[in-house]
């Protein structure tokens, strides 16, 4: 009976060790993916800021053109 219990205990410990290793591997993979996602997020945020700056500059140029067009007399 003790031998049977010991055998079961050994199997349970073995299973736990295997589960721990699987969890460690999954954790490592998730940390790698998280780092990649953070880097991609930073890149996208920089791209967005650049696009917003270009959009602002374009809007200002358009506004200046509209103002010039509205002030200039139209010759027929």
C-alpha positions as CSV (number, residue, x, y, z in Angstrom):
1,X,0.0,0.0,0.0
2,X,2.8,2.4,0.9
3,X,4.5,1.5,-2.4
4,X,1.4,2.3,-4.3
5,X,1.0,5.6,-2.6
6,X,4.6,6.4,-3.2
7,X,4.3,5.6,-6.8
8,X,1.2,7.8,-7.2
9,X,3.0,10.6,-5.4
10,X,6.0,10.2,-7.8
11,X,3.7,10.4,-10.7
12,X,2.0,13.5,-9.4
13,X,5.3,15.2,-8.7
14,X,6.4,14.3,-12.2
15,X,3.2,15.7,-13.7
16,X,3.6,18.9,-11.7
17,X,7.2,19.4,-12.8
18,X,6.1,18.9,-16.4
19,X,3.2,21.4,-16.0
20,X,5.6,23.9,-14.4
21,X,8.0,23.6,-17.4
22,X,5.1,24.1,-19.8
23,X,4.0,27.2,-17.9
24,X,7.5,28.6,-17.9
25,X,7.7,28.0,-21.7
26,X,4.3,29.6,-22.2
27,X,5.4,32.6,-20.0
28,X,8.6,33.1,-22.0
29,X,6.6,33.0,-25.2
30,X,4.1,35.5,-23.9
31,X,6.8,37.8,-22.7
32,X,8.5,37.7,-26.1
33,X,5.2,38.5,-27.8
34,X,4.5,41.3,-25.3
35,X,7.9,42.9,-26.0
36,X,7.2,42.7,-29.8
37,X,3.8,44.2,-29.4
38,X,5.1,47.0,-27.2
39,X,7.7,47.8,-29.9
40,X,5.1,47.7,-32.7
41,X,2.8,49.9,-30.6
42,X,5.6,52.5,-30.2
43,X,6.3,52.4,-33.9
44,X,2.6,52.9,-34.7
45,X,2.4,55.8,-32.2
46,X,5.3,57.5,-33.8
47,X,3.8,57.0,-37.3
48,X,0.5,58.4,-36.1
49,X,2.3,61.5,-34.6
50,X,4.1,62.1,-37.9
51,X,0.9,61.7,-39.9
52,X,-0.9,64.1,-37.6
53,X,1.9,66.7,-38.1
54,X,1.7,66.3,-41.8
55,X,-2.1,66.6,-41.7
56,X,-1.8,69.8,-39.6
57,X,0.7,71.3,-42.0
58,X,-1.5,70.4,-45.0
59,X,-4.6,71.8,-43.3
60,X,-2.7,75.1,-42.6
61,X,-1.6,75.3,-46.2
62,X,-5.2,74.7,-47.4
63,X,-6.5,77.3,-45.0
64,X,-3.9,79.8,-46.3
65,X,-4.9,79.1,-49.9
66,X,-8.6,79.5,-49.1
67,X,-7.9,82.8,-47.4
68,X,-5.9,84.0,-50.3
69,X,-8.5,82.9,-52.7
70,X,-11.3,84.7,-50.8
71,X,-9.3,87.9,-50.6
72,X,-8.1,88.0,-54.2
73,X,-10.5,89.6,-56.7
74,X,-11.6,87.3,-59.4
75,X,-10.9,88.8,-62.9
76,X,-13.3,87.8,-65.5
